[in-house]
Amino acid sequence: MHETIAIVFDFDDTLAPDSISGYLSQAGISDLSSFWKKEVAALTDADWDPVPAYLFKMIEASKIGRIPKVTRESLSEWGRCLPLHDGVSGVFDRLRNVAKDANSRVTLEF
């Protein structure tokens, strides 16, 4: 029997430093400090969870034309040029090898 383990990464900075700020910067938010400390903080101060707060502000910015529309394509494009943490490029093969050594029936998907 073949077993597959799926590993999912999101924009939580596991693979790259401050990926959301990087995306916002390349999308056209020039004052990142204001975005985080004023716009997002206004929502978190009103008891919003931080992740929905910044996502809401990103969507709001795209709706008013402050940044281009946030799409799967724009996120994928950013992901292709996102600077990764040191060692990330080799971590996938290392994890696959560890899983295979532990159990030859296991494969990892990312």
N, C-alpha and C positions, 0 to 999 in steps of 0.2 A: 504494500500500500504506500502511496506517495502522500506526503503531508506538506502543506504550504503554510508558511507564516508570513503575514503581510505586516509591513512596518510603514506607518504613515507619518510624515513630517508636515508641519504647518508653518506659518509665519511666526513662530515663537522664538526665533533666534537660536534654535538648536544647531542649525547648519551654517548660519551666517549672522554676522553682527547687525543688529538693528535694521532688519530687512524692511519693516514698515516705513521707518523714516527715510530709508534709501529710496523706496518706491515713491513716497510722497515728494521727495526732493526731485527725482527725475521727472515726475509728473508735473512739476511746476510750483509746488509749495515752497516759496523762498524763505519764509520765516517759520522754520520748524519749531522753534522755541515757543512762539506764540500759539501755533497749532496745538501743541501738547499742553502748555501751561495755562492757556486761556480757554481755547475752544473745547478741548477734550475735558480739561479739569472742570469746566462749568457743568458738564454732564455728570462726571464722577462725584462732584460735590453735591449733586442732586440725587445721589444714590444709584447712579447707573454703574453697571459693571464696566471695568475699563475696556474690555474687548468690544462689546457692542457700542460703547461710546465712540471709540475712534473709528470703527467701521461706519457708524451713522454719519460722522463728520466727513469721512471720505466720500460716502455716497452723496451727501449734501453738496460737497465741493464739486463733484462731477456733474450734478444736476444743474448747478448754476454756471457751469463752464469754467470754473476756477482751475480745474484739472480735467484732462480728457476722461471720458467715460471709463469707469472701472469695469473691465471685461476679463474673461478668461484669457483672451489673447494678450491684453496689456500686462496681466500678471505673469503669464508665461514668458513674455518678452523680457520682463524685469528679471525673472528667475534665470534666464539664460545668461545674463550679464552680471548678476548679483555676485559680489565678492564673497567667497566662502571662508569659513574659519580654516586655519592651517590643519591639514590632515583629512579634511572631509573627502577629498577626491579618492582616497584609498579606503575609506571606512566601509564602503559597500562590499567590496571584494573580501575584506577582512572578516566582516560579519557573516558573509556567505560561507567562508571557509570554516569558521568556528562552528556554525550550525551543522555543516556537512560532517565535520569531525565528531560532533556530539551525536549525530543521528544521520546516517547516510540517506535516509528516506525523506529528510527535510530539505526544502528549498525555501529561500527567502525571496520575497518580492517587495519592492519599494514603490 
